[in-house]
Amino acid sequence: MDKAVEILDVVALMEDLPPHGLYRGQVGTVVESLAPHVFEVEFSDNEGRTYASLALEAGQLMILRHEPGEVA
C-alpha cells in the first residue's frame, strides 16, 4: 500500500514542469498541506537556497524512501 504524502517527506517530481524550471526526477521537500492531496513543495540547491516552491498534487510526486519498506 502506498504511503500518503506528509509534511517533510522528501519527494521526486514525476513530470516535467518547464514553466517553473522543474523536470522529472528533481527532488524537493513537502513543506505544507494546502488541501486534500495538494502540497506545497520546496526545491532547494545543495546550499539550501530555494529555487522553486509551488503547489503540487500528490499524483505528481513520488515519495523517496531511505529505509526498507514493509511488504503489502
N, C-alpha and C positions, 0 to 999 in steps of 0.2 A: 504494500500500500504506500502511495506517495505521501510524504510529509507535507503538511500545509506550510506555506511561506510564513515566516515570523520575523519580527524586528530583529536586526543584527545578523540575519542569515547572510552568508556570502553566496552570491548568485552569479550565473553567467547569462548573458543575453542570448536568446535563441533566434534572433533575426537581426538583419541589418536595419539601422535607422540613420541613413546618411544625412538627413537634415540636421541631426543632432551630433554628427561626427562619431557615431557609435556603430559598431559592427558585431556580427555574431561572434560569440566567444569572449567578448570583453567582460571583465569581472567587476562587479560592484557590490555594495552593501545595502541591504534594506534598512532604511532609517526611520520610516514612518508608515503606518497603515492609514490609507486615505478613505477607503470604502471597502466593502466586501470584495476581495480578490484584486484590489488595486493598491499599489505600494509606491512610495517614493524611494527611488534607488539612487544612491550616490556613487559616482565613478571617480576614483582618485588615482593620481600617479604614484610612483614609488616614493615620492617625497611627502605624500599625504595631502597634496593640493587637489581639490575637487576641480575636475574639468567638465563635468556634466552632472546634472541632478534632474530627474524627471519622473513623472508618474508612469508606471508600467503595470500591465495586468499580469496576474500570476502565470497565465499561459505563455507569456513572453520570456519567462525566466526558468532557469534550471538551478535548483539548489545544489551547491557544491558541498561535498562531504569529505572530511579528513579522517574519519574513523570508519571501521567496518559497520555496515548496517545489518538490521535484522532481516531474515528471510520471511517474506509474507506468506 
